[in-house]
Amino acid sequence: MPGCLLHQGATVLCLHAGQAQPVVVNPRVKVSGQAIVTQSSGYTIAGCMLPPPSAGNGPCVTAQWISFAGRVKASGMFVLLQDSQAICAPTGTGLNIVLTQTRVKGM
């Protein structure tokens, strides 16, 4: 399915409202003036509301992408799309891409 490319300034949250930011971006390709994010970039998460291990298995600390574009690459790596899926560690839950640019789409 086609989807909008994920960029550095996109709003990405863990399922417990923690703010997620990419560790690495691709500075050679930009959309809406911001670098895009590829499959190899992990995300760091700050502000996850899930309780520590005594009451839960959180908070979310990092996330790794498990689905991404199947046809579009940047610098040899597949790009991330608005419908890409990630798994957070140590919770095993996902990320929610709330807002991203809407001008550039990929498959």
N, C-alpha and C positions, 0 to 999 in steps of 0.2 A: 504494500500500500504506500502511496506517496505521502510524504509528510514534510513539514517545515524543518529546515536545518536548525540544529541547536547551536547557539552561540554563547560566548563568554558571559554576556549580561542577562541570560535567560534566568527566570525565577524557577529554581528547582528545590523541592522540599522533600524530606523523608516523610513517611506516613505519620510521623508524630510531630510534625511542624518544625523540624530542624532545617536550617538553611544549608543547602549543599552548594559547593563551589568546585569547579574543575581544578585539578592539580596542574595539568598541562593543557595548553591550547595550541592550535596551529596558527601561528602569526602570519603565515604566507597567504592564507585565504580568509577573506573577511566578508561578512554580510551585515548590512546596516551599520558599517563602520566598526564592527567588532569581530574578533577572531572566532573561528568556528572550533567545535570540539569534536575529536575523533574517538573511535572505540578504545584506543589504548589509554586514554586519560581516565584515571580514577577520580573520584570526587571525595572531598573531605566534608564532614557534616558538623555543624556547630548548633547548639541549642536544642537538641533532641529532647523531648519531654518524657520519653520512656524511662521509668525508674531503673536504677542500678540493679545488679544481680540478686540482691536479697528479695526484691519485690517483682522483678522482671528479668529480662535478659538484655537490657539496653544499657546505656543509650546507643543510638546509631553513631558510628564514628567515621566509617568510610563506606564507599559504594563502588561496585565494579559493574560495567555494562555487559549484558548478556545478549542483547539484540540491538541491531543497528541497521543502517542502509545496506542493501544487498547489491547495489549497482554503482553507487557514487563513492569515490575515494578522493582524499586530499593527501598529498605526499605519501601515497601508497597505503594509507589507512582508511578504512570505511568511516564515513561521517555518522554522527548521531542525528536522529530525527525526533520530532516531537512525540512519536509513539514508541521510541526505544525503551527497553526495559533494563532495569538494574537491580542488583541485590545488595542490600546493606549488610555490613558486618558490625557487630556480632549478631544482630537480630534476625537476619534472613528475610526482612521485609523489603519493600521496593522504594523507588523514588517516584515522585510525582512532578512532572514537568508542567508547571502552572502557566507560564507565559514565555513565549519566544518570538522572534521576528516572524513575519508572515509573508515576506516578499520572495524568498528563495525556497523552493521545494526540491526534494529528491526522492529516490526510490531505493 
